[in-house]
Amino acid sequence: MRSKNLLFLFIALTGLAACSQGNRNFTVIGDVKGMPEQTIVLEQLYANDVIEIIDSQRSKADGHFEVAGISPEPGLYRLHFRPNKFILLSVDKGNVKVNAEWSALENYSVSGSPSSENLRHFVVAIREHLRDFNTMNMVIDTLETRGNDSILTIAKKDLADLRLNFTQFVEHYADTTPYLPNAVFAARMLNLASEGNYLAAFSQGLHRRFPRAKMATDFNDYYTKTSAKLKQPKHQTINLENGAPAPEVALPGVDGKVVTLSSLRGKFVLLDFWASWCQPCRKENPNVVAAFKKFKNSNFTILGVSLDNAKEPWMKAIADDHLEWTHVCDFKGWASEAASTYSVQSIPSNFLIDTSGRIIGHNLQGEALEQKLNEVLAAPAATSTP
């Protein structure tokens, strides 16, 4: 399971950054072998939930491209490829060279930017942690299906240890990296609800480590506002176990009109928590799409609850990932009322709800989702293919 704010990312779109005294130029020179010709977008990622388009260029037939920007201080950037592929960069100034194979973009190499190379090593390590989480979750799902309680208890303890090790690794990196963008990126991956004490200390020490840095100020503003929301009165503890009634969800849909979970009563509903900026969610979406296509004519539907903060990236992700079901979002991010009601601490997360409105499954992903739906539904053969 992914930590809350894992592989977070940022939301609203603005225009090209203006040049001012003290700004520094940088150029990202890329060569991606085997990449289809496309427009490469350079985006800057801020600590306060803003994403800014800096530059874009159409790639050459051989995969070469160059994008450039100007920045008053080191910043966090990403190269945005189609469809929804990214390379993260931590850039100060000068020329940054990126080389990769399109078939394995995540194995890119970077030179000319020590901070970007440092960030690359961190992301690789995070990816390894995620693989461990996914493996353990599959084991737990299998054990729950088989009802092997003794081994299940051990497996859940192992998963808890993995989470602790992951958190400690991220905290250590955030505390020791000499690069501010990298430190902020790591800190934004942590769960403010459970790591509040650490993040308070991290926030307080940021300006001492990186004096007069705007990114440090932006992170402190984000931390102050988000922690204040967590101090607001909490929902009364709600039973979310299998067999319990599913709490109501009432949020604006894509047209702004309120959609309720109860309006779908009489169908099997997958209540799916996700976000456009959550890469594990985006990787899981093809499995959800496949399940929807197979079972949509078998009294099954999906209600997608997004933890986005702005409409544009949310709508774009819906279109890009072909999510052809009902979607709602209150644009409050992790402060989403539905996420709070359902005690969502990581995404992707979901709840399967039966025709009477009771929960019959939780965190069903990949093969586990289709297996569960096969148990409760009979999919017509005519709808088993796209």
C-alpha positions as CSV (number, residue, x, y, z in Angstrom):
1,M,0.0,0.0,0.0
2,R,1.3,3.4,-0.9
3,S,2.0,6.0,1.8
4,K,-0.3,8.9,1.9
5,N,1.1,11.7,-0.3
6,L,3.3,8.9,-2.0
7,L,4.6,10.0,-5.2
8,F,2.4,13.3,-4.5
9,L,2.2,15.7,-7.2
10,F,1.0,19.1,-7.9
11,I,-1.9,20.6,-9.6
12,A,-2.8,23.9,-11.2
13,L,-1.4,25.2,-14.5
14,T,0.1,28.7,-15.0
15,G,2.1,30.5,-17.6
16,L,5.7,30.9,-18.5
17,A,7.9,32.2,-15.6
18,A,9.0,35.8,-15.9
19,C,12.7,36.7,-16.0
20,S,14.0,38.8,-13.1
21,Q,17.3,39.9,-11.8
22,G,19.4,37.0,-10.5
23,N,17.6,34.4,-12.5
24,R,19.7,31.6,-14.0
25,N,19.3,29.8,-17.3
26,F,19.2,26.1,-17.7
27,T,18.7,23.7,-20.7
28,V,17.6,20.1,-20.6
29,I,19.0,18.2,-23.5
30,G,17.3,14.8,-24.0
31,D,17.9,11.8,-26.2
32,V,15.4,9.0,-25.8
33,K,16.0,6.1,-28.2
34,G,12.9,4.6,-29.8
35,M,10.6,7.4,-28.6
36,P,7.7,8.2,-31.0
37,E,7.7,11.9,-32.1
38,Q,5.7,13.9,-29.6
39,T,5.7,17.2,-27.7
40,I,7.9,17.1,-24.6
41,V,6.7,19.4,-21.8
42,L,9.0,20.8,-19.1
43,E,7.0,21.4,-15.9
44,Q,8.1,23.0,-12.6
45,L,6.8,21.4,-9.4
46,Y,6.3,23.6,-6.4
47,A,6.0,22.7,-2.7
48,N,2.6,24.3,-2.4
49,D,0.5,22.2,-4.9
50,V,1.3,24.2,-8.0
51,I,2.6,22.9,-11.3
52,E,3.9,25.4,-13.9
53,I,4.5,24.7,-17.6
54,I,8.0,26.2,-18.4
55,D,8.7,25.1,-21.9
56,S,7.8,22.5,-24.6
57,Q,9.3,21.2,-27.8
58,R,8.4,18.7,-30.4
59,S,11.0,15.8,-30.4
60,K,12.9,14.8,-33.4
61,A,12.6,11.5,-35.2
62,D,15.7,10.2,-33.4
63,G,14.3,11.1,-30.0
64,H,16.3,14.3,-29.5
65,F,14.8,17.3,-27.8
66,E,15.8,20.5,-25.9
67,V,13.7,22.4,-23.4
68,A,14.9,25.4,-21.3
69,G,13.9,27.6,-18.4
70,I,15.1,30.3,-16.0
71,S,14.9,30.1,-12.3
72,P,15.9,32.3,-9.4
73,E,16.9,29.3,-7.3
74,P,17.2,25.5,-7.6
75,G,13.9,23.8,-8.3
76,L,12.1,20.5,-8.9
77,Y,11.1,19.8,-12.5
78,R,9.8,17.0,-14.6
79,L,9.8,16.1,-18.3
80,H,6.3,15.1,-19.2
81,F,6.0,12.5,-22.0
82,R,2.9,11.1,-23.6
83,P,1.0,9.2,-22.3
84,N,1.7,10.1,-18.6
85,K,5.3,9.2,-18.5
86,F,7.7,11.4,-16.5
87,I,11.3,12.0,-15.6
88,L,12.0,14.0,-12.4
89,L,14.8,16.5,-12.4
90,S,16.3,18.7,-9.6
91,V,17.8,21.6,-11.5
92,D,19.9,24.7,-10.6
93,K,21.5,26.1,-13.8
94,G,23.5,25.0,-16.9
95,N,23.0,22.1,-19.2
96,V,21.4,18.9,-18.0
97,K,21.7,15.9,-20.3
98,V,19.1,13.1,-20.1
99,N,19.5,9.7,-22.0
100,A,17.0,6.9,-22.0
101,E,15.4,4.1,-23.9
102,W,11.7,4.7,-24.6
103,S,10.9,1.1,-23.6
104,A,12.4,1.5,-20.2
105,L,12.1,5.3,-19.5
106,E,12.5,4.8,-15.8
107,N,16.0,3.6,-16.3
108,Y,17.2,7.0,-17.6
109,S,20.6,8.5,-16.9
110,V,21.3,12.1,-16.2
111,S,24.5,14.2,-16.3
112,G,25.5,17.8,-15.7
113,S,23.3,18.0,-12.6
114,P,24.5,16.3,-9.4
115,S,21.2,17.1,-7.7
116,S,19.2,15.4,-10.5
117,E,21.4,12.3,-10.2
118,N,20.9,12.3,-6.4
119,L,17.2,12.5,-6.9
120,R,17.3,9.7,-9.5
121,H,19.0,7.3,-7.0
122,F,16.3,8.2,-4.5
123,V,13.4,7.5,-6.9
124,V,15.0,4.2,-7.8
125,A,15.1,3.2,-4.1
126,I,11.4,4.3,-3.7
127,R,10.5,2.1,-6.7
128,E,12.0,-0.9,-4.9
129,H,10.1,-0.2,-1.8
130,L,6.9,0.0,-3.8
131,R,7.6,-3.4,-5.4
132,D,8.0,-4.8,-1.8
133,F,4.6,-3.2,-0.8
134,N,2.9,-4.6,-3.9
135,T,4.2,-8.1,-3.3
136,M,3.2,-8.1,0.4
137,N,-0.3,-6.8,-0.4
138,M,-0.8,-9.6,-2.9
139,V,0.3,-12.2,-0.3
140,I,-2.1,-10.7,2.2
141,D,-5.0,-10.7,-0.3
142,T,-4.3,-14.3,-1.0
143,L,-4.2,-15.2,2.7
144,E,-7.4,-13.4,3.4
145,T,-9.1,-15.3,0.6
146,R,-7.9,-18.6,2.0
147,G,-8.6,-17.7,5.6
148,N,-5.2,-18.6,6.9
149,D,-5.3,-16.4,10.0
150,S,-2.0,-17.4,11.6
151,I,0.1,-16.7,8.6
152,L,-2.0,-13.6,7.8
153,T,-1.0,-12.1,11.2
154,I,2.7,-12.6,10.4
155,A,2.3,-11.2,6.9
156,K,0.6,-8.0,8.3
157,K,3.4,-7.6,10.8
158,D,5.9,-7.8,7.9
159,L,3.9,-5.2,6.0
160,A,4.0,-2.9,9.0
161,D,7.7,-3.3,9.2
162,L,8.0,-2.5,5.5
163,R,6.1,0.7,6.1
164,L,8.3,1.7,9.1
165,N,11.5,1.0,7.1
166,F,10.1,3.1,4.2
167,T,9.2,6.0,6.4
168,Q,12.6,6.0,8.1
169,F,14.4,5.8,4.7
170,V,12.4,8.8,3.4
171,E,13.0,10.9,6.5
172,H,16.7,10.2,6.5
173,Y,17.0,11.2,2.9
174,A,14.9,14.4,3.5
175,D,17.2,15.3,6.5
176,T,20.5,14.6,4.8
177,T,20.3,15.5,1.1
178,P,22.1,18.8,0.4
179,Y,19.5,19.7,-2.2
180,L,16.4,21.6,-1.2
181,P,14.1,20.4,-4.1
182,N,15.0,16.8,-3.2
183,A,14.4,17.3,0.5
184,V,10.9,18.8,-0.2
185,F,10.0,16.1,-2.7
186,A,10.8,13.5,-0.1
187,A,9.0,15.3,2.7
188,R,5.8,15.6,0.6
189,M,5.7,11.8,0.3
190,L,5.1,11.4,4.0
191,N,1.7,11.2,5.8
192,L,1.1,14.4,7.8
193,A,-1.4,12.6,10.0
194,S,1.1,10.0,11.2
195,E,4.4,11.8,10.7
196,G,3.3,15.2,12.0
197,N,6.0,15.5,14.6
198,Y,8.7,14.7,12.1
199,L,7.3,17.1,9.5
200,A,7.0,19.9,12.1
201,A,10.7,19.6,12.9
202,F,11.5,19.3,9.2
203,S,9.6,22.4,8.4
204,Q,11.1,24.4,11.3
205,G,14.6,23.5,10.2
206,L,14.2,24.1,6.5
207,H,15.1,27.8,6.5
208,R,18.2,27.1,8.7
209,R,19.4,24.6,6.1
210,F,18.4,26.6,3.1
211,P,18.3,30.3,4.0
212,R,16.1,32.7,2.0
213,A,14.9,30.0,-0.3
214,K,11.3,30.6,-1.6
215,M,10.8,26.8,-1.9
216,A,11.3,26.5,1.9
217,T,8.8,29.2,2.5
218,D,6.3,27.5,0.2
219,F,6.7,24.2,2.0
220,N,6.2,25.9,5.4
221,D,3.0,27.5,4.1
222,Y,1.8,24.1,2.8
223,Y,2.7,22.4,6.1
224,T,1.0,25.1,8.2
225,K,-2.3,25.1,6.2
226,T,-2.5,21.3,5.9
227,S,-1.7,20.6,9.6
228,A,-4.3,23.2,10.6
229,K,-6.9,21.2,8.6
230,L,-6.0,18.0,10.5
231,K,-6.7,19.8,13.8
232,Q,-10.3,20.4,12.8
233,P,-12.9,18.1,14.5
234,K,-12.7,14.6,13.2
235,H,-15.5,12.3,12.0
236,Q,-16.8,9.9,14.5
237,T,-15.1,6.5,14.0
238,I,-17.0,4.6,11.4
239,N,-17.1,0.8,10.9
240,L,-15.6,0.0,7.5
241,E,-15.3,-3.8,7.9
242,N,-16.9,-6.1,5.5
243,G,-20.7,-6.3,6.1
244,A,-20.9,-2.7,7.5
245,P,-23.0,-0.1,5.7
246,A,-21.0,2.0,3.4
247,P,-21.0,5.7,4.6
248,E,-22.6,8.2,2.2
249,V,-20.5,10.1,-0.3
250,A,-21.9,13.3,-1.6
251,L,-19.5,15.3,-3.8
252,P,-19.5,17.4,-7.0
253,G,-19.3,15.6,-10.2
254,V,-17.5,16.7,-13.4
255,D,-20.4,19.1,-14.2
256,G,-20.4,20.6,-10.7
257,K,-23.6,18.8,-9.6
258,V,-23.5,16.8,-6.5
259,V,-23.4,13.0,-6.9
260,T,-24.2,10.6,-4.1
261,L,-23.1,7.1,-3.5
262,S,-26.7,6.2,-2.4
263,S,-28.0,7.2,-5.8
264,L,-26.2,4.1,-7.1
265,R,-27.9,1.7,-4.7
266,G,-29.1,-1.5,-6.4
267,K,-25.7,-1.9,-8.2
268,F,-22.4,-3.3,-7.1
269,V,-20.2,-0.2,-6.8
270,L,-16.5,0.1,-6.6
271,L,-15.7,3.2,-4.6
272,D,-12.3,4.1,-6.0
273,F,-10.0,6.7,-4.4
274,W,-7.3,8.0,-6.6
275,A,-5.7,11.2,-8.0
276,S,-4.2,12.4,-11.3
277,W,-0.8,13.1,-9.6
278,C,-0.6,9.6,-8.0
279,Q,1.5,7.4,-10.3
280,P,0.6,4.1,-8.5
281,C,-3.0,5.1,-9.2
282,R,-2.4,5.7,-12.8
283,K,-0.6,2.4,-13.2
284,E,-3.5,0.6,-11.6
285,N,-6.1,2.4,-13.7
286,P,-5.8,0.0,-16.7
287,N,-6.8,-2.9,-14.4
288,V,-9.8,-0.9,-13.2
289,V,-10.7,0.0,-16.8
290,A,-10.5,-3.7,-17.8
291,A,-12.8,-4.6,-14.9
292,F,-15.3,-1.9,-15.8
293,K,-15.5,-3.0,-19.4
294,K,-16.0,-6.6,-18.4
295,F,-18.6,-6.2,-15.8
296,K,-20.4,-2.9,-16.6
297,N,-23.4,-4.7,-18.1
298,S,-23.6,-7.0,-15.0
299,N,-25.1,-4.5,-12.5
300,F,-21.7,-3.1,-11.7
301,T,-20.4,0.4,-11.8
302,I,-17.6,2.6,-10.4
303,L,-17.6,5.9,-8.4
304,G,-14.2,7.5,-8.7
305,V,-13.3,9.8,-5.8
306,S,-10.3,12.0,-6.7
307,L,-7.9,13.6,-4.2
308,D,-7.0,16.2,-6.7
309,N,-6.8,19.9,-5.9
310,A,-7.7,21.4,-9.3
311,K,-10.1,20.5,-12.1
312,E,-7.8,20.6,-15.1
313,P,-5.4,17.8,-14.3
314,W,-8.3,15.7,-12.9
315,M,-10.3,16.0,-16.1
316,K,-7.2,15.4,-18.2
317,A,-6.4,12.2,-16.3
318,I,-9.9,10.9,-16.7
319,A,-9.7,11.4,-20.5
320,D,-6.1,10.1,-20.9
321,D,-6.8,7.0,-18.9
322,H,-10.2,6.4,-20.5
323,L,-12.1,6.3,-17.1
324,E,-15.6,6.0,-18.4
325,W,-17.5,6.0,-15.2
326,T,-18.9,8.5,-12.7
327,H,-16.3,10.8,-11.0
328,V,-16.5,13.2,-8.1
329,C,-14.0,15.6,-6.4
330,D,-14.1,18.4,-3.9
331,F,-10.6,19.6,-4.8
332,K,-9.4,19.4,-1.2
333,G,-6.6,16.9,-1.8
334,W,-6.0,14.7,1.3
335,A,-8.5,16.8,3.2
336,S,-11.3,15.4,1.0
337,E,-14.4,14.7,3.1
338,A,-14.9,11.3,1.5
339,A,-11.3,10.3,2.1
340,S,-11.6,11.3,5.8
341,T,-14.9,9.5,6.2
342,Y,-13.4,6.3,4.7
343,S,-10.1,6.7,6.7
344,V,-8.1,6.7,3.4
345,Q,-4.4,7.0,4.3
346,S,-3.0,5.8,1.0
347,I,-4.0,5.6,-2.7
348,P,-5.0,3.8,-4.8
349,S,-7.6,2.6,-2.3
350,N,-11.1,1.2,-3.0
351,F,-14.2,-0.3,-1.4
352,L,-16.5,-2.8,-3.1
353,I,-20.1,-2.2,-2.1
354,D,-23.0,-4.6,-2.8
355,T,-26.5,-3.9,-4.0
356,S,-27.8,-3.2,-0.5
357,G,-25.1,-0.7,0.2
358,R,-22.8,-2.8,2.4
359,I,-19.0,-3.1,2.1
360,I,-17.9,-6.5,0.8
361,G,-14.3,-5.8,-0.2
362,H,-11.4,-3.4,0.4
363,N,-8.3,-2.5,-1.6
364,L,-9.0,-4.9,-4.4
365,Q,-6.3,-4.3,-7.1
366,G,-5.0,-6.1,-10.2
367,E,-6.1,-9.7,-10.3
368,A,-7.7,-9.5,-6.9
369,L,-10.3,-7.1,-8.2
370,E,-11.4,-9.3,-11.1
371,Q,-11.4,-12.4,-9.0
372,K,-13.8,-10.7,-6.5
373,L,-16.1,-9.4,-9.2
374,N,-16.2,-12.9,-10.7
375,E,-17.4,-14.2,-7.4
376,V,-20.3,-11.8,-7.1
377,L,-21.1,-11.1,-10.7
378,A,-21.7,-13.1,-13.9
379,A,-20.1,-11.1,-16.8
380,P,-21.8,-11.6,-20.2
381,A,-19.4,-12.9,-22.7
382,A,-20.3,-10.1,-25.1
383,T,-18.8,-7.5,-22.8
384,S,-15.7,-9.4,-21.9
385,T,-13.7,-7.6,-24.6
386,P,-13.3,-3.9,-25.3
